Amino acid sequence: MTHQDTIVALATASGSGAIAVIRLSGNDAISIVDDSFKSVVDGKTLVNQATHTIHLGHITEGGRVFDEVLVSVFKNPNSYTGEDVVEISCHGSLYIQQEIIQLFLRKGCRMANAGEFTLRAFLNGKLDLSQAEAVADLIASDNEASHQVAMQQMRGGFSSEIAKLREELLNFASLIELELDFAEEDVEFADRSQFKELVDRITFVLKRLIDSFAVGNVIKNGIPVAIVGEPNVGKSTLLNALLNEERAIVSEIAGTTRDTIEDEISIGGIGFRFIDTAGIRETKDVVESIGIKKTFEKIDQAQVVIYLFDSSKSISDLKTIQIEIEKIKNKYPRKPLLIIANKIDQLDDSQLAGLQSEIENIQLLSAKTGFGVETLTNSLLELINTGALRNNETIVTNSRHYDALLKAFEEIQKVKHGLETGLSGDLLAIDIRQALYHFGEITGEITNDDLLGNIFANFCIGK
């Protein structure tokens, strides 16, 4: 594969639609399209047009007209990839899309690889590596929070913070290296007190970024919430109330849900992945037993647990429910647990008062009527630390960045220890170089073809 080729791909989602956008990038992109383009304005050629202009005309071959199109021209270096780029907006027929793409393939283009347009943007200095990866996150974002984080990273919020620290560290590294050239003179060009202040500042920033990954990961992937409880207490009905649609099987027969059912909604801009599970009870039904086993597996994976019980049960049965709640608390002491009394529409005021006195910290709910659903969603939001998101702080969502930050933090701790113990400049320089290396891994100053191939393979073809 060479990055000198002119590449072509469908930039919009595959399938039929009102319009489709076909994108070309490379040295010959404009001339290849120009050869098949007939403008509605006589004598107009694309190669003579200014960058960032749009032209109406037809894509033709010989005497055959493929479609009436709008052609957008972006000339290097002022384009997404840094190369000449042409985008053709045609009608969204699958047949038209394929015919136009095949035409350009015959004229010398090749099909783009996954993520190759963004890869070229990175190689041509239009984006650093963390910004390029944020493009994929932006495309995949399905709630306000994940969109906000991806936008901040694509604009360089994360990479600029790392680049600034790397530049300061690089300046001190240069002074340390200079000292090595004058080792016989026994001089210090790097002020050790200033260097220690920088290392402390880097340590603080790295720790904050590393800690943010816990929030960033759930924002990116959705917060898993397990809905558990005895069979037939209304878990599936609650899931449907939360989702506002009939997505789970609801039946009067106990144990209807034999498998876990998952769906995701956005609450306050945060994605929550609700997992409706099989009920917890003793059973001889082999199929239902498998479902109950999966319930505990899902609790293990969940970050929040909702324990739902039927409030219409007698007080004697509530004792059994209390035992089940304690079992979950003891097994998962660190997991937030919301205790929800469902079916309160079947109770009178005195029964409700007795219920609240019997079990502490319960929330009242009628999944059937929708009462208490809003209170539940507010409680879920309160459990999630989104302060960093609200304050527009940098949040790490990428596991590759997280790994590089951990390694950089480890090396910086070695540098800090070396400064405190008076380590010689040559040994200090080794640890500094390693820290710089891991910083460079994030933004792309340090990279290799295997890493790039792995990152951009996860992109769609037209991006």
C-alpha positions, 0 to 999 in steps of 0.5 A: 500500500502506498499513500501516493495513490488516489483513493475512493470510498463511500463516505456515508452509511452504506445502503439506500437513502436520499443522497450518498457522498463519495469521497476521493483523496490524492494527487489525482483526485480532482483530475480524475473526477474532472475527466467525468464531470460535465458542469451545467456551466459550459466550459467549467473545469474542476482543476481550475476552480478555487478550493472549498467550492461546490459545483453542479453537473453530471457524472458521465462516461462517453455518452452515458449520464450516471447522475446529476451531482454536486461536487465539492473541491478541497485543494491541498493542504487545506483539506481533511487529509491534507491532500486534494479531496473531492466529495461527490453528493449523488442520489442515494441509489445503491446502483448509482453509488456503485456505478460511480465508484466503479467508474473512478476505479477504472480511471486509476483510483483504488478502494480506500482501506478502513480509516485511510482518509483519517490515517492520511490526515495524521500522516500529513500533520492535520491531526495527531494520533489521539485526535485521529482516534477521537474521530472514531469515538465521535462517530460512535458516540450515542449520547451527550456525554460521549459526544462531548468527550470525543469533541474535546479530544478531537479539538486537541484538549487531551493531546495539547495537555500532553504535548505541553508537558512533553515539551517542558520535559524535553527542554529539561532532558536537553539540558541534562544531555548537555551536562553529559557533554561537559561531564569533566567540567562538573557543571549543572545546566538544569536547575534541579529545583525547577526540574523537581517542580516540573516533575511534581506538576507532571505527576499531578496531571498524569494522576488526574488523567489516569483517574479520569479513565474510570469515568471516561470508560463508562461514558464511552461504553455505557454504565451497566445497571443490573435489575435483579430480584425475585421472579415476577416482581416486575423487572421486565415491566420496569425495563420497558418503563425506562425504555418507553417501549416493549423490549422485554417479555412481560408475563404473569407467569413467574420466571418468564425471563429465562435470559438477560435482556439488555438495552441502553438509554441516555439519562442526563446525557449519560448512557446507561445499559440496563440489564434485565436478568432472570429472577433469584430463587431456588428452582429445579428448572434447568433452563431457569437455573442457567438464567439465575447463574447468568444473573450473578454473572451480570451483577459481577459486571454491573456498576450499579445494582437495582434490587426490585421487590413486590411491595404487595407481598405480605410483611412475612415475605418482606423478611425473606426479601431483607435476607436477599438484600443483605446477601447482595450487600455482603457479596458486593459491598462496594457496588451502589445498590438501589432498593426499589419497592414495585407495585405500590399502586396496589397498596393503601397509605397505611401499608406504604407506611408499614413498608417504609418502616420495615425496610430502610432506604427504599424507593417507591415505584409503580413500573406499571403506571410510571410513578417513581421512574423519574426519581429512579433515573435521578438517583442513577445520575447522582451515583455517577461522578460527572463533575469532570465532564460538567467542568469540561476537564480532560477525560481519558476514554481510550485504553491505549492512552490509559496504558501509555499514561500508566507507563509514563507515570511509572517512569516519572516516579523513577525520575522523581526518585532519582532527583530526591536521591541525587542520581547522576545525570546519565541515569536520570536521562535514561528514565526521562527518555522513557517517559518522553517515549510514552508521551510520544506514543499518545500523540503519535510522535512515536509510532509504528506501522503495526500500531497504526494498522491496528488503530485505523482498522477499527474505522469505517472505510469512508473515514 
